[in-house]
Amino acid sequence: MFANDYAGMVPPEVLKLIARRAKYYRIPPDELDDLQQHLVPLMSEFRYDPAVANGASETTAMTAMIDNQIKEYRRTNRRYRQRIERFQNKNVDPSVQPEPSDLRLDLQSALRQLLPRDRKICELLSHGHAVKDIAKQLKCMRSTVVQAIPRIRKVFKDAGLQAWLDPDWKREKKDQKGEEKR
């Protein structure tokens, strides 16, 4: 039933539970081995603690953990497929990525083109700060931060970095008048 041998790492019941949950989430059978390879090390570290289980049984706690990992696995695969589609639309091989040093140089070049405040806004955005928090931290108005974002995006777009930095990036399409739409 399973191509991978996890004897001694986890009980066979855990493998069966993973297979059942994968089937429930409609994970294709050919991806089951990859999913198990991801889940088995996590499950081998799983220790049931009734004090933090909120009254859940060990199987329920394991099932919740497996479900969360399967959802993460599906999200990751979906993002990967979307990335493949983006690059296929651009006729670029997605497996060919720039070297990290090249990407770093392109990024540094783009950052040098930003005004000092825009550079700081960009840095704070990259660390996941909200616009409101950035405005508070830089002691400026929220609208100042909001107005800086399109300038920052344009610099990255002009540097050819938009596909690498924006997970929702799609090729721009032109409407009938020839104007670019987003």
Wavefront OBJ file of the C-alpha trace (Angstrom):
o trace
v 0.000 0.000 0.000
v 2.793 2.461 0.882
v 5.953 2.845 -1.182
v 7.908 4.348 1.707
v 8.941 2.243 4.672
v 8.527 4.079 7.958
v 8.882 1.046 10.224
v 9.820 2.133 13.699
v 9.222 5.833 13.070
v 5.452 5.825 13.517
v 2.890 3.103 14.175
v 1.132 1.683 11.088
v -2.139 3.182 12.351
v -0.687 6.657 11.855
v 0.159 5.861 8.224
v -3.383 4.591 7.706
v -4.784 7.753 9.318
v -2.645 9.909 7.002
v -3.900 7.916 3.993
v -7.540 8.262 5.099
v -7.226 12.010 5.666
v -5.427 12.437 2.328
v -8.273 10.615 0.606
v -10.781 12.825 2.438
v -8.956 15.947 1.165
v -8.777 14.424 -2.324
v -4.998 14.253 -2.454
v -4.174 12.249 -5.606
v -2.793 8.765 -4.826
v 0.443 9.562 -6.651
v 1.085 12.412 -4.170
v 0.499 10.281 -1.071
v 4.164 9.267 -0.771
v 5.270 12.921 -0.892
v 2.689 13.841 1.718
v 3.787 10.991 3.987
v 7.398 12.026 3.591
v 6.375 15.466 4.832
v 4.110 14.255 7.649
v 5.895 11.227 9.143
v 8.768 13.184 10.741
v 6.250 15.577 12.284
v 4.090 12.729 13.526
v 7.114 10.938 14.988
v 7.640 13.992 17.212
v 3.957 14.198 18.185
v 3.352 13.677 21.896
v -0.200 13.602 23.163
v -0.704 15.735 26.255
v -4.223 15.533 27.744
v -3.604 18.760 29.668
v -3.443 20.814 26.463
v -5.797 18.648 24.372
v -8.941 20.405 25.627
v -10.651 17.076 26.184
v -9.812 15.732 22.718
v -8.687 12.159 22.354
v -5.227 11.321 21.043
v -6.672 10.302 17.663
v -8.633 13.555 17.398
v -5.532 15.586 18.213
v -3.511 13.627 15.637
v -6.249 14.050 13.044
v -6.300 17.817 13.635
v -2.529 17.989 13.219
v -2.632 15.896 10.033
v -5.493 17.996 8.629
v -3.577 21.220 9.248
v -0.481 19.819 7.553
v -2.510 18.565 4.575
v -4.065 22.020 4.171
v -0.596 23.570 4.237
v 0.606 20.970 1.705
v -2.304 21.800 -0.626
v -1.691 25.563 -0.310
v 1.979 25.077 -1.119
v 1.191 22.954 -4.163
v -1.428 25.444 -5.371
v 1.046 28.324 -5.079
v 3.653 26.313 -6.936
v 1.216 25.544 -9.763
v 0.226 29.216 -9.962
v 3.886 30.167 -10.202
v 4.386 27.647 -13.007
v 1.394 29.105 -14.860
v 2.709 32.658 -14.446
v 6.030 31.738 -15.973
v 4.462 29.670 -18.739
v 2.498 32.749 -19.721
v 5.770 34.652 -19.961
v 7.537 31.831 -21.835
v 10.071 31.552 -19.020
v 11.227 28.240 -17.604
v 10.146 28.323 -13.908
v 12.918 25.951 -12.932
v 15.483 28.474 -14.120
v 15.736 30.980 -11.343
v 18.316 33.696 -11.042
v 21.216 33.018 -8.769
v 20.611 34.434 -5.276
v 23.589 36.766 -5.742
v 22.109 38.112 -9.017
v 18.724 38.583 -7.396
v 20.364 40.348 -4.445
v 22.204 42.728 -6.808
v 18.974 43.488 -8.706
v 17.184 44.094 -5.422
v 19.948 46.360 -4.102
v 19.892 48.309 -7.360
v 16.121 48.785 -7.107
v 16.351 49.845 -3.460
v 19.000 52.452 -4.302
v 16.508 54.082 -6.672
v 14.015 54.634 -3.850
v 13.856 57.741 -1.713
v 15.064 57.104 1.861
v 11.529 57.164 3.290
v 10.235 54.873 0.520
v 13.137 52.508 1.196
v 12.178 52.360 4.881
v 8.516 51.811 3.973
v 9.562 49.006 1.627
v 11.652 47.400 4.359
v 8.816 47.560 6.881
v 6.319 46.189 4.355
v 8.657 43.286 3.623
v 8.630 42.434 7.320
v 4.834 42.257 7.294
v 4.016 45.531 9.047
v 0.607 47.071 8.375
v 0.319 50.469 6.689
v -1.075 51.970 9.903
v 1.878 50.649 11.936
v 4.399 51.913 9.393
v 2.858 55.390 9.469
v 3.002 55.390 13.257
v 6.610 54.170 13.302
v 7.773 56.732 10.705
v 5.671 59.480 12.300
v 3.868 60.308 9.094
v 0.322 60.128 7.831
v -1.179 56.867 6.646
v -1.806 58.455 3.244
v 1.939 59.087 2.890
v 2.596 55.367 3.211
v -0.285 54.479 0.886
v 1.030 56.912 -1.766
v 4.544 55.456 -1.512
v 3.447 51.903 -2.308
v 2.726 52.497 -6.042
v 6.106 54.258 -6.395
v 7.854 51.297 -4.786
v 5.950 48.827 -6.976
v 6.909 50.780 -10.098
v 10.612 50.676 -9.207
v 10.443 46.915 -8.669
v 8.430 46.430 -11.858
v 10.928 48.495 -13.882
v 13.759 46.418 -12.402
v 12.003 43.204 -13.533
v 11.482 42.000 -9.960
v 7.703 42.067 -9.774
v 7.229 38.365 -10.528
v 9.610 37.427 -7.736
v 8.215 39.772 -5.110
v 4.457 39.791 -5.725
v 2.723 36.416 -5.293
v -0.403 37.746 -7.031
v 1.496 39.073 -10.041
v -0.121 38.441 -13.390
v 0.833 39.670 -16.809
v -0.688 43.015 -17.559
v -3.328 43.005 -20.249
v -4.205 45.810 -22.574
v -7.772 46.853 -23.093
v -9.195 47.880 -26.467
v -7.885 51.454 -26.154
v -4.302 50.192 -25.667
v -4.122 51.333 -22.079
v -2.590 48.974 -19.569
v -4.946 47.366 -17.081
v -4.187 45.544 -13.868
l 1 2 3 4 5 6 7 8 9 10 11 12 13 14 15 16 17 18 19 20 21 22 23 24 25 26 27 28 29 30 31 32 33 34 35 36 37 38 39 40 41 42 43 44 45 46 47 48 49 50 51 52 53 54 55 56 57 58 59 60 61 62 63 64 65 66 67 68 69 70 71 72 73 74 75 76 77 78 79 80 81 82 83 84 85 86 87 88 89 90 91 92 93 94 95 96 97 98 99 100 101 102 103 104 105 106 107 108 109 110 111 112 113 114 115 116 117 118 119 120 121 122 123 124 125 126 127 128 129 130 131 132 133 134 135 136 137 138 139 140 141 142 143 144 145 146 147 148 149 150 151 152 153 154 155 156 157 158 159 160 161 162 163 164 165 166 167 168 169 170 171 172 173 174 175 176 177 178 179 180 181 182
